[in-house]
């Protein structure tokens, strides 16, 4: 055993807290593909800031469904297939990005012609 006689003796014991398991975050989507609207659902393990955005295939943000603090529990948002200007989007592939609980989840949304 080695004793500390220099300045390191002034530090003392360093408490180490256990690392909490990372919160899981999964997003479900339905219907997908869709021609009129789609519901995006997820569950928060505890209160959290939530941001749910929509992007076109070029990565341009076309809308934000949620940007707020949410309580723990199930959360649902509906995208009516309109961009932030209120125009109906063209058929094609879009992306929903959810940021919450220190995680980012991305999923595809396929919009088809009615």
Secondary structure, DSSP 8 states (H G I E B T S, - for coil): -----SGGGGT---------------EEEESSSBSS-EEEEEEESS-EEEEEEEE-TTS-EEEEEEEEEE-SEEEEEEE-SB-TTS-B--SEEEEEEEEETTEEEEEEEEE---
